């Protein structure tokens, strides 16, 4: 998805972890680096992308049971 989201740009450009998921790597939102508003913006973008047929790319938003144990649910 093309977006001018400052929160998404921040996630893509700061140093952060990735986890293996479904044969690839997906982003982990670092704790204490994003405001609640930025996290909600990222959640909205992820949900929209899922509705459009994209895969998960933010590990913190994976459903229970799919999210790795070491990744905080947001």
Jmol script that loads the backbone (N, CA, C; Angstrom):
load data "model"
ATOM      1  N   UNK A   1       0.839  -1.190   0.000  1.00  0.00           N
ATOM      2  CA  UNK A   1       0.000   0.000   0.000  1.00  0.00           C
ATOM      3  C   UNK A   1       0.877   1.245   0.000  1.00  0.00           C
ATOM      4  N   UNK A   2       0.555   2.188  -0.821  1.00  0.00           N
ATOM      5  CA  UNK A   2       1.242   3.469  -0.805  1.00  0.00           C
ATOM      6  C   UNK A   2       0.557   4.353   0.223  1.00  0.00           C
ATOM      7  N   UNK A   3       1.347   4.955   1.087  1.00  0.00           N
ATOM      8  CA  UNK A   3       0.792   5.813   2.124  1.00  0.00           C
ATOM      9  C   UNK A   3       1.815   6.872   2.505  1.00  0.00           C
ATOM     10  N   UNK A   4       1.342   7.970   3.013  1.00  0.00           N
ATOM     11  CA  UNK A   4       2.245   8.989   3.523  1.00  0.00           C
ATOM     12  C   UNK A   4       2.247   8.977   5.049  1.00  0.00           C
ATOM     13  N   UNK A   5       2.019   7.834   5.630  1.00  0.00           N
ATOM     14  CA  UNK A   5       1.957   7.680   7.074  1.00  0.00           C
ATOM     15  C   UNK A   5       3.328   7.910   7.711  1.00  0.00           C
ATOM     16  N   UNK A   6       3.377   8.876   8.615  1.00  0.00           N
ATOM     17  CA  UNK A   6       4.622   9.126   9.347  1.00  0.00           C
ATOM     18  C   UNK A   6       4.955   7.952  10.262  1.00  0.00           C
ATOM     19  N   UNK A   7       3.941   7.308  10.827  1.00  0.00           N
ATOM     20  CA  UNK A   7       4.175   6.164  11.706  1.00  0.00           C
ATOM     21  C   UNK A   7       4.779   4.991  10.932  1.00  0.00           C
ATOM     22  N   UNK A   8       4.256   4.719   9.749  1.00  0.00           N
ATOM     23  CA  UNK A   8       4.796   3.628   8.945  1.00  0.00           C
ATOM     24  C   UNK A   8       6.210   3.956   8.478  1.00  0.00           C
ATOM     25  N   UNK A   9       6.445   5.176   8.066  1.00  0.00           N
ATOM     26  CA  UNK A   9       7.783   5.588   7.658  1.00  0.00           C
ATOM     27  C   UNK A   9       8.757   5.414   8.827  1.00  0.00           C
ATOM     28  N   UNK A  10       8.328   5.807  10.009  1.00  0.00           N
ATOM     29  CA  UNK A  10       9.164   5.659  11.200  1.00  0.00           C
ATOM     30  C   UNK A  10       9.509   4.196  11.433  1.00  0.00           C
ATOM     31  N   UNK A  11       8.515   3.307  11.353  1.00  0.00           N
ATOM     32  CA  UNK A  11       8.763   1.880  11.551  1.00  0.00           C
ATOM     33  C   UNK A  11       9.754   1.347  10.524  1.00  0.00           C
ATOM     34  N   UNK A  12       9.613   1.768   9.305  1.00  0.00           N
ATOM     35  CA  UNK A  12      10.463   1.245   8.239  1.00  0.00           C
ATOM     36  C   UNK A  12      11.884   1.799   8.268  1.00  0.00           C
ATOM     37  N   UNK A  13      12.095   2.907   8.966  1.00  0.00           N
ATOM     38  CA  UNK A  13      13.412   3.535   8.918  1.00  0.00           C
ATOM     39  C   UNK A  13      14.202   3.459  10.223  1.00  0.00           C
ATOM     40  N   UNK A  14      13.570   3.122  11.342  1.00  0.00           N
ATOM     41  CA  UNK A  14      14.335   3.023  12.588  1.00  0.00           C
ATOM     42  C   UNK A  14      14.882   1.608  12.744  1.00  0.00           C
ATOM     43  N   UNK A  15      15.875   1.483  13.601  1.00  0.00           N
ATOM     44  CA  UNK A  15      16.451   0.181  13.900  1.00  0.00           C
ATOM     45  C   UNK A  15      15.455  -0.607  14.759  1.00  0.00           C
ATOM     46  N   UNK A  16      15.080  -1.796  14.288  1.00  0.00           N
ATOM     47  CA  UNK A  16      14.125  -2.618  15.026  1.00  0.00           C
ATOM     48  C   UNK A  16      14.309  -4.082  14.658  1.00  0.00           C
ATOM     49  N   UNK A  17      13.635  -4.939  15.413  1.00  0.00           N
ATOM     50  CA  UNK A  17      13.729  -6.379  15.196  1.00  0.00           C
ATOM     51  C   UNK A  17      12.747  -6.854  14.132  1.00  0.00           C
ATOM     52  N   UNK A  18      13.067  -8.014  13.598  1.00  0.00           N
ATOM     53  CA  UNK A  18      12.185  -8.755  12.713  1.00  0.00           C
ATOM     54  C   UNK A  18      12.039 -10.152  13.300  1.00  0.00           C
ATOM     55  N   UNK A  19      10.939 -10.815  13.005  1.00  0.00           N
ATOM     56  CA  UNK A  19      10.780 -12.225  13.370  1.00  0.00           C
ATOM     57  C   UNK A  19      10.411 -13.006  12.124  1.00  0.00           C
ATOM     58  N   UNK A  20      10.739 -14.276  12.125  1.00  0.00           N
ATOM     59  CA  UNK A  20      10.393 -15.158  11.020  1.00  0.00           C
ATOM     60  C   UNK A  20       8.909 -15.490  11.126  1.00  0.00           C
ATOM     61  N   UNK A  21       8.227 -15.392  10.003  1.00  0.00           N
ATOM     62  CA  UNK A  21       6.804 -15.735   9.974  1.00  0.00           C
ATOM     63  C   UNK A  21       6.423 -16.149   8.568  1.00  0.00           C
ATOM     64  N   UNK A  22       5.826 -17.300   8.463  1.00  0.00           N
ATOM     65  CA  UNK A  22       5.257 -17.772   7.205  1.00  0.00           C
ATOM     66  C   UNK A  22       6.266 -17.719   6.054  1.00  0.00           C
ATOM     67  N   UNK A  23       7.487 -18.152   6.342  1.00  0.00           N
ATOM     68  CA  UNK A  23       8.513 -18.216   5.315  1.00  0.00           C
ATOM     69  C   UNK A  23       9.234 -16.910   5.034  1.00  0.00           C
ATOM     70  N   UNK A  24       8.940 -15.873   5.800  1.00  0.00           N
ATOM     71  CA  UNK A  24       9.591 -14.589   5.600  1.00  0.00           C
ATOM     72  C   UNK A  24       9.867 -13.908   6.923  1.00  0.00           C
ATOM     73  N   UNK A  25      10.148 -12.643   6.869  1.00  0.00           N
ATOM     74  CA  UNK A  25      10.399 -11.846   8.073  1.00  0.00           C
ATOM     75  C   UNK A  25       9.386 -10.715   8.139  1.00  0.00           C
ATOM     76  N   UNK A  26       8.902 -10.448   9.351  1.00  0.00           N
ATOM     77  CA  UNK A  26       7.976  -9.334   9.535  1.00  0.00           C
ATOM     78  C   UNK A  26       8.461  -8.453  10.684  1.00  0.00           C
ATOM     79  N   UNK A  27       8.018  -7.220  10.667  1.00  0.00           N
ATOM     80  CA  UNK A  27       8.459  -6.196  11.610  1.00  0.00           C
ATOM     81  C   UNK A  27       7.912  -6.429  13.012  1.00  0.00           C
ATOM     82  N   UNK A  28       8.722  -6.043  14.011  1.00  0.00           N
ATOM     83  CA  UNK A  28       8.279  -5.984  15.400  1.00  0.00           C
ATOM     84  C   UNK A  28       8.370  -4.524  15.823  1.00  0.00           C
ATOM     85  N   UNK A  29       7.265  -3.978  16.297  1.00  0.00           N
ATOM     86  CA  UNK A  29       7.250  -2.597  16.755  1.00  0.00           C
ATOM     87  C   UNK A  29       8.045  -2.523  18.056  1.00  0.00           C
ATOM     88  N   UNK A  30       9.106  -1.701  18.102  1.00  0.00           N
ATOM     89  CA  UNK A  30       9.902  -1.599  19.325  1.00  0.00           C
ATOM     90  C   UNK A  30       9.111  -0.938  20.450  1.00  0.00           C
ATOM     91  N   UNK A  31       9.282  -1.464  21.643  1.00  0.00           N
ATOM     92  CA  UNK A  31       8.601  -0.881  22.801  1.00  0.00           C
ATOM     93  C   UNK A  31       9.165   0.505  23.086  1.00  0.00           C
ATOM     94  N   UNK A  32       8.323   1.393  23.538  1.00  0.00           N
ATOM     95  CA  UNK A  32       8.694   2.734  23.974  1.00  0.00           C
ATOM     96  C   UNK A  32       9.215   3.640  22.858  1.00  0.00           C
ATOM     97  N   UNK A  33       8.975   3.300  21.612  1.00  0.00           N
ATOM     98  CA  UNK A  33       9.409   4.167  20.511  1.00  0.00           C
ATOM     99  C   UNK A  33       8.228   4.747  19.741  1.00  0.00           C
ATOM    100  N   UNK A  34       7.016   4.229  20.007  1.00  0.00           N
ATOM    101  CA  UNK A  34       5.829   4.676  19.290  1.00  0.00           C
ATOM    102  C   UNK A  34       4.761   5.107  20.279  1.00  0.00           C
ATOM    103  N   UNK A  35       4.070   6.172  19.942  1.00  0.00           N
ATOM    104  CA  UNK A  35       2.962   6.638  20.773  1.00  0.00           C
ATOM    105  C   UNK A  35       1.751   5.728  20.551  1.00  0.00           C
ATOM    106  N   UNK A  36       0.799   5.758  21.464  1.00  0.00           N
ATOM    107  CA  UNK A  36      -0.431   4.992  21.232  1.00  0.00           C
ATOM    108  C   UNK A  36      -1.116   5.383  19.922  1.00  0.00           C
ATOM    109  N   UNK A  37      -1.060   6.646  19.557  1.00  0.00           N
ATOM    110  CA  UNK A  37      -1.672   7.106  18.309  1.00  0.00           C
ATOM    111  C   UNK A  37      -0.944   6.521  17.094  1.00  0.00           C
ATOM    112  N   UNK A  38       0.373   6.457  17.158  1.00  0.00           N
ATOM    113  CA  UNK A  38       1.141   5.865  16.055  1.00  0.00           C
ATOM    114  C   UNK A  38       0.857   4.373  15.928  1.00  0.00           C
ATOM    115  N   UNK A  39       0.742   3.686  17.060  1.00  0.00           N
ATOM    116  CA  UNK A  39       0.432   2.255  17.032  1.00  0.00           C
ATOM    117  C   UNK A  39      -0.941   2.029  16.425  1.00  0.00           C
ATOM    118  N   UNK A  40      -1.900   2.859  16.787  1.00  0.00           N
ATOM    119  CA  UNK A  40      -3.252   2.729  16.226  1.00  0.00           C
ATOM    120  C   UNK A  40      -3.232   3.010  14.723  1.00  0.00           C
ATOM    121  N   UNK A  41      -2.440   3.972  14.298  1.00  0.00           N
ATOM    122  CA  UNK A  41      -2.315   4.255  12.869  1.00  0.00           C
ATOM    123  C   UNK A  41      -1.728   3.048  12.128  1.00  0.00           C
ATOM    124  N   UNK A  42      -0.700   2.435  12.706  1.00  0.00           N
ATOM    125  CA  UNK A  42      -0.111   1.238  12.099  1.00  0.00           C
ATOM    126  C   UNK A  42      -1.119   0.093  12.048  1.00  0.00           C
ATOM    127  N   UNK A  43      -1.908  -0.053  13.118  1.00  0.00           N
ATOM    128  CA  UNK A  43      -2.940  -1.100  13.149  1.00  0.00           C
ATOM    129  C   UNK A  43      -3.961  -0.869  12.037  1.00  0.00           C
ATOM    130  N   UNK A  44      -4.387   0.383  11.861  1.00  0.00           N
ATOM    131  CA  UNK A  44      -5.355   0.706  10.810  1.00  0.00           C
ATOM    132  C   UNK A  44      -4.796   0.384   9.425  1.00  0.00           C
ATOM    133  N   UNK A  45      -3.534   0.720   9.202  1.00  0.00           N
ATOM    134  CA  UNK A  45      -2.909   0.434   7.914  1.00  0.00           C
ATOM    135  C   UNK A  45      -2.824  -1.072   7.691  1.00  0.00           C
ATOM    136  N   UNK A  46      -2.407  -1.823   8.728  1.00  0.00           N
ATOM    137  CA  UNK A  46      -2.305  -3.279   8.608  1.00  0.00           C
ATOM    138  C   UNK A  46      -3.672  -3.886   8.313  1.00  0.00           C
ATOM    139  N   UNK A  47      -4.712  -3.446   9.020  1.00  0.00           N
ATOM    140  CA  UNK A  47      -6.057  -3.978   8.798  1.00  0.00           C
ATOM    141  C   UNK A  47      -6.548  -3.676   7.382  1.00  0.00           C
ATOM    142  N   UNK A  48      -6.292  -2.481   6.896  1.00  0.00           N
ATOM    143  CA  UNK A  48      -6.693  -2.133   5.538  1.00  0.00           C
ATOM    144  C   UNK A  48      -5.972  -3.027   4.529  1.00  0.00           C
ATOM    145  N   UNK A  49      -4.678  -3.197   4.712  1.00  0.00           N
ATOM    146  CA  UNK A  49      -3.904  -4.039   3.801  1.00  0.00           C
ATOM    147  C   UNK A  49      -4.398  -5.485   3.813  1.00  0.00           C
ATOM    148  N   UNK A  50      -4.755  -5.991   4.987  1.00  0.00           N
ATOM    149  CA  UNK A  50      -5.293  -7.357   5.071  1.00  0.00           C
ATOM    150  C   UNK A  50      -6.599  -7.468   4.277  1.00  0.00           C
ATOM    151  N   UNK A  51      -7.452  -6.464   4.385  1.00  0.00           N
ATOM    152  CA  UNK A  51      -8.714  -6.459   3.634  1.00  0.00           C
ATOM    153  C   UNK A  51      -8.477  -6.441   2.128  1.00  0.00           C
ATOM    154  N   UNK A  52      -7.328  -5.869   1.732  1.00  0.00           N
ATOM    155  CA  UNK A  52      -6.985  -5.787   0.305  1.00  0.00           C
ATOM    156  C   UNK A  52      -6.220  -7.012  -0.177  1.00  0.00           C
ATOM    157  N   UNK A  53      -6.047  -8.001   0.692  1.00  0.00           N
ATOM    158  CA  UNK A  53      -5.400  -9.242   0.291  1.00  0.00           C
ATOM    159  C   UNK A  53      -3.932  -9.359   0.618  1.00  0.00           C
ATOM    160  N   UNK A  54      -3.368  -8.374   1.298  1.00  0.00           N
ATOM    161  CA  UNK A  54      -1.962  -8.447   1.700  1.00  0.00           C
ATOM    162  C   UNK A  54      -1.805  -9.359   2.913  1.00  0.00           C
ATOM    163  N   UNK A  55      -0.584  -9.720   3.184  1.00  0.00           N
ATOM    164  CA  UNK A  55      -0.257 -10.548   4.342  1.00  0.00           C
ATOM    165  C   UNK A  55       0.110  -9.659   5.531  1.00  0.00           C
ATOM    166  N   UNK A  56       0.178 -10.282   6.715  1.00  0.00           N
ATOM    167  CA  UNK A  56       0.668  -9.561   7.884  1.00  0.00           C
ATOM    168  C   UNK A  56       2.113  -9.153   7.659  1.00  0.00           C
ATOM    169  N   UNK A  57       2.472  -7.956   8.076  1.00  0.00           N
ATOM    170  CA  UNK A  57       3.868  -7.526   8.043  1.00  0.00           C
ATOM    171  C   UNK A  57       4.288  -6.882   9.351  1.00  0.00           C
ATOM    172  N   UNK A  58       3.381  -6.858  10.342  1.00  0.00           N
ATOM    173  CA  UNK A  58       3.708  -6.368  11.676  1.00  0.00           C
ATOM    174  C   UNK A  58       3.358  -7.476  12.670  1.00  0.00           C
ATOM    175  N   UNK A  59       4.376  -8.024  13.295  1.00  0.00           N
ATOM    176  CA  UNK A  59       4.212  -9.190  14.171  1.00  0.00           C
ATOM    177  C   UNK A  59       3.339  -8.900  15.382  1.00  0.00           C
ATOM    178  N   UNK A  60       3.386  -7.681  15.907  1.00  0.00           N
ATOM    179  CA  UNK A  60       2.620  -7.345  17.102  1.00  0.00           C
ATOM    180  C   UNK A  60       1.116  -7.454  16.883  1.00  0.00           C
ATOM    181  N   UNK A  61       0.674  -7.422  15.630  1.00  0.00           N
ATOM    182  CA  UNK A  61      -0.751  -7.479  15.328  1.00  0.00           C
ATOM    183  C   UNK A  61      -1.223  -8.867  14.909  1.00  0.00           C
ATOM    184  N   UNK A  62      -0.326  -9.836  14.936  1.00  0.00           N
ATOM    185  CA  UNK A  62      -0.727 -11.211  14.611  1.00  0.00           C
ATOM    186  C   UNK A  62      -1.734 -11.705  15.641  1.00  0.00           C
ATOM    187  N   UNK A  63      -2.681 -12.523  15.243  1.00  0.00           N
ATOM    188  CA  UNK A  63      -3.638 -13.082  16.198  1.00  0.00           C
ATOM    189  C   UNK A  63      -2.939 -13.985  17.207  1.00  0.00           C
ATOM    190  N   UNK A  64      -3.562 -14.114  18.381  1.00  0.00           N
ATOM    191  CA  UNK A  64      -3.064 -15.061  19.384  1.00  0.00           C
ATOM    192  C   UNK A  64      -2.930 -16.423  18.729  1.00  0.00           C
ATOM    193  N   UNK A  65      -1.876 -17.121  19.077  1.00  0.00           N
ATOM    194  CA  UNK A  65      -1.636 -18.426  18.493  1.00  0.00           C
ATOM    195  C   UNK A  65      -0.702 -18.362  17.300  1.00  0.00           C
ATOM    196  N   UNK A  66      -0.688 -17.261  16.589  1.00  0.00           N
ATOM    197  CA  UNK A  66       0.246 -17.062  15.480  1.00  0.00           C
ATOM    198  C   UNK A  66       1.411 -16.162  15.884  1.00  0.00           C
ATOM    199  N   UNK A  67       1.136 -15.238  16.810  1.00  0.00           N
ATOM    200  CA  UNK A  67       2.160 -14.295  17.254  1.00  0.00           C
ATOM    201  C   UNK A  67       3.196 -15.035  18.094  1.00  0.00           C
ATOM    202  N   UNK A  68       4.488 -14.873  17.764  1.00  0.00           N
ATOM    203  CA  UNK A  68       5.534 -15.521  18.562  1.00  0.00           C
ATOM    204  C   UNK A  68       5.463 -15.083  20.028  1.00  0.00           C
ATOM    205  N   UNK A  69       5.817 -15.970  20.938  1.00  0.00           N
ATOM    206  CA  UNK A  69       5.716 -15.705  22.373  1.00  0.00           C
ATOM    207  C   UNK A  69       6.547 -14.507  22.809  1.00  0.00           C
ATOM    208  N   UNK A  70       7.632 -14.229  22.096  1.00  0.00           N
ATOM    209  CA  UNK A  70       8.506 -13.125  22.507  1.00  0.00           C
ATOM    210  C   UNK A  70       8.086 -11.784  21.910  1.00  0.00           C
ATOM    211  N   UNK A  71       6.949 -11.734  21.229  1.00  0.00           N
ATOM    212  CA  UNK A  71       6.465 -10.494  20.614  1.00  0.00           C
ATOM    213  C   UNK A  71       5.254 -10.006  21.385  1.00  0.00           C
ATOM    214  N   UNK A  72       5.348  -8.761  21.869  1.00  0.00           N
ATOM    215  CA  UNK A  72       4.258  -8.168  22.656  1.00  0.00           C
ATOM    216  C   UNK A  72       3.059  -7.876  21.769  1.00  0.00           C
ATOM    217  N   UNK A  73       1.879  -8.272  22.255  1.00  0.00           N
ATOM    218  CA  UNK A  73       0.630  -7.955  21.554  1.00  0.00           C
ATOM    219  C   UNK A  73       0.320  -6.477  21.754  1.00  0.00           C
ATOM    220  N   UNK A  74       0.013  -5.816  20.656  1.00  0.00           N
ATOM    221  CA  UNK A  74      -0.360  -4.398  20.748  1.00  0.00           C
ATOM    222  C   UNK A  74      -1.743  -4.193  20.190  1.00  0.00           C
TER     223      UNK A  74
END
end "model"
wireframe off; spacefill off
backbone 0.3
color backbone group
